[in-house]
Amino acid sequence: MEGWILLNPKEKQQPDGNVYRMNSRNAKSFVPPVTGKSQTISLAHGSGGKAMRDLIEDVIVKSFDNPALNMLDDQARFDLKELTSLGDRLAFTTDSYVVDPLFFPGGDIGTLAVNGTVNDLAVGGAEPLYLSCGFILEEGLTVETLRLITGSMKKEADKSHVSIVTGDTKVVHRGAADKLFINTSGIGVIPRGVNIAATRAEPGDMVLINGFIGDHGAAILEARGDLSLKSSIESDCQPLSKMVQAMLDVCPDIHCLRDATRGGIATVLNEFALCSNVCIRLDEKEIPLRDEVRGLCEILGLDPLYLANEGKLLAIVPRESVERVLEAMRLLPEGQYSAVIGEVVEVPEKRVLLKTSFGGERIVDMMVGDQLPRIC
């Protein structure tokens, strides 16, 4: 029976050694053997037995392939001397990804999982080094889909010079999940002298962004196919660690830094204003926004300031460092459209204000709900 599983009481092994499903008319249909090389995920792939081992070796190990992972131990081990040579603090983060659909213009759930975790480490000033990966697979997911996603994860990990060194696989019954969920955790090292925190925004500081906002949210909305709209918008999903390092090279004293994902730039800037007890004033004319995204928002009544991004960061830097930081950002593809979009002032405290393109001013508040659920 090795490599086989009885999925329900109506499935029985016959004298020929195969398993058949018996229907209400007592007719039988063949149930293919469950191994790592089968076409779809079965509950056996989460059983801890041979089927799961085959799946891990055939898909996951082949995709991620590194010495720490290939040992297939229950943990990955690191050389502390190597880590401490890079800095004086560890950064650790975790995130889960449930995006719908799995594939969208500009990426897939795998690119999101790797880049999202890498970016969470990078905006703390850390050099990302190692990732873990947990897969929640729904029974019936095709193995080819999983293989495509792990391939995307490997490609993005290589861009950021990180290794996926440990993980876990679980399988749930058909209908208990939506094809595939991913959890990733990451470890990085923060260099000595770097002190980035949401509490450090000061009056006189300037607010920088590395490009167009709202691309990811707009791409996901279009990919869901609920609207009869056609556009060329792609997700901005990309790693930011290289650009953050370039920014720190010219300005080690960056005050605040965060990637603007769910909730968009409005949410991040409100967090800075609240934590630092300052006011952040934005200029709508200076915020990079594609015409396609603006048009989509106007049609649907959405505010682009709250749309999700997966490759955009907001930085608050001392005024005297702005030109150096902007130049460093614009030298890289992920920062070529970087811009100054606002400044930090004293009052009114804990507020974000927007100077509109019509010359008025409005409050940009923290979003209460979610414009688009399951965006990442």
C-alpha positions, -999 to +999 in steps of 0.1 A: +000+000+000+030+023+001+023+054-020-014+049-019-042+062+001-079+054+007-096+088+003-130+077+016-149+045+024-161+042-012-126+037-024-113+001-021-082-018-032-089-045-057-070-078-063-050-061-091-034-038-065-051-006-077-076+015-059-110+022-073-138+046-064-173+030-062-202+052-073-239+049-064-244+024-092-216+002-079-195+011-110-158+017-103-134+044-115-096+043-112-080+064-085-044+071-095-016+063-071-005+091-049+032+099-051+052+131-054+051+128-092+013+127-093-006+154-112-025+169-082-021+174-045-037+147-023-041+145+014-012+119+013+011+147+004+007+161+039+008+128+057+045+128+066+051+096+046+066+087+013+042+108-008+051+139+011+088+131+010+086+126-028+068+159-032+094+178-011+123+162-030+108+165-064+094+201-062+107+220-032+143+208-028+148+209-066+135+245-067+153+260-037+185+238-037+209+250-010+231+232+015+211+242+046+178+230+030+191+199+013+199+183+047+161+181+053+165+185+090+138+200+112+157+233+114+184+253+096+216+261+114+237+292+109+273+302+119+269+330+145+304+343+137+293+349+101+262+367+113+278+390+138+305+400+113+277+417+093+261+437+121+252+439+158+214+431+157+192+404+141+160+414+124+132+388+122+099+390+104+070+368+093+041+372+070+013+351+053+001+354+017-034+345+006-037+366-026-065+359-051-058+350-079-025+331-075-012+345-107-015+381-118+002+405-142+037+411-129+039+382-105+023+354-084+018+344-048+054+331-048+070+364-058+048+382-032+059+358-005+096+363-011+097+400-019+073+409+008+094+393+035+127+405+020+113+441+020+101+439+056+136+431+066+152+457+043+131+487+055+144+480+090+179+485+076+187+448+077+206+428+051+181+399+044+198+365+046+175+335+052+139+327+047+116+299+058+085+289+038+053+272+049+029+259+023-008+253+030-020+233+000-056+225-009-063+189-020-067+190-058-041+218-065-020+207-095+016+199-088+026+219-118+011+250-102+031+244-071+062+239-092+057+272-110+053+291-078+084+276-061+103+285-093+091+321-089+102+321-053+137+308-062+141+334-089+131+363-065+153+349-037+183+349-060+177+385-069+180+395-032+208+370-025+187+352+002+183+314+007+151+296+016+165+272+041+136+255+059+099+251+058+068+230+061+040+215+040+005+209+051-025+197+030-061+204+038-093+189+024-108+203-008-128+234+000-109+241+033-086+266+016-083+284-017-057+264-036-026+277-019-015+298+011+021+307+019+038+318+052+073+331+050+096+342+078+129+360+074+161+367+092+185+395+085+213+414+101+212+452+109+246+469+104+260+489+133+250+526+134+216+521+116+186+532+136+154+533+116+122+536+135+087+550+131+093+572+161+121+592+145+103+616+121+112+652+129+099+686+118+120+696+087+124+661+074+113+653+039+091+624+026+104+603-003+088+575-024+105+554-050+078+555-077+042+551-089+016+541-063-013+517-065+000+494-093-003+462-073-039+469-061-050+479-096-034+448-112-050+424-087-084+441-093-081+437-130-068+401-128-099+390-108-120+395-139-150+409-120-149+440-142-151+444-180-120+465-179-088+459-199-055+476-189-018+471-191-012+476-154+012+452-138+020+446-101+050+465-088+062+434-069+099+437-066+127+434-040+139+467-024+169+455-004+195+467-029+180+501-031+177+504+007+214+496+009+222+523-016+202+548+004+220+539+036+254+542+019+247+579+013+226+586+044+231+562+073+208+584+094+175+576+075+149+583+102+118+563+090+115+537+063+086+513+055+072+495+025+036+506+017+017+473+012-019+468+024-035+502+032-012+520+008+009+550+015-018+567+035-016+540+062+022+541+065+023+579+067-004+579+094+017+554+114+047+576+111+027+607+122+012+589+152+044+573+164+065+605+161+038+630+172+042+651+141+022+663+111+030+651+076+020+674+047+018+659+012+015+675-022-009+656-044+008+669-076+041+653-066+028+618-059+036+595-089+005+579-102-001+562-135-030+575-157-044+540-159-045+537-121-060+571-117-087+562-142-095+529-126-098+546-092-121+573-107-144+547-122-146+526-091-146+553-065-113+542-049-086+564-034-051+556-048-035+566-015-050+535+000-043+511-028-018+483-020+018+483-033+044+455-033+075+473-044+072+508-030+087+523+001+083+556+020+114+572+035+116+601+059+151+616+057+168+648+070+163+677+046+201+681+040+203+645+028+174+645+003+194+651-029+219+624-021+193+599-013+172+607-044+202+604-066+211+570-051+175+558-056+172+569-092+203+551-102+184+518-097+155+504-118+133+501-087+139+538-079+140+556-112+108+574-106+116+584-070+102+617-058+098+640-028+061+640-020+059+659+013+075+672+045+072+668+082+060+697+103+051+702+140+014+708+139-013+696+139+002+666+156-006+630+145-021+641+113-015+636+076-027+664+054-029+665+016-026+696-006-049+687-034-044+694-071-072+719-069-053+740-042-074+729-012-063+707+017-078+676+032-071+651+060-057+617+050-070+595+077-061+559+087-083+535+067-108+516+088-115+486+065-100+472+034-107+485-001-097+452-016-095+420+005-069+393-002-046+417-020-014+399-008 
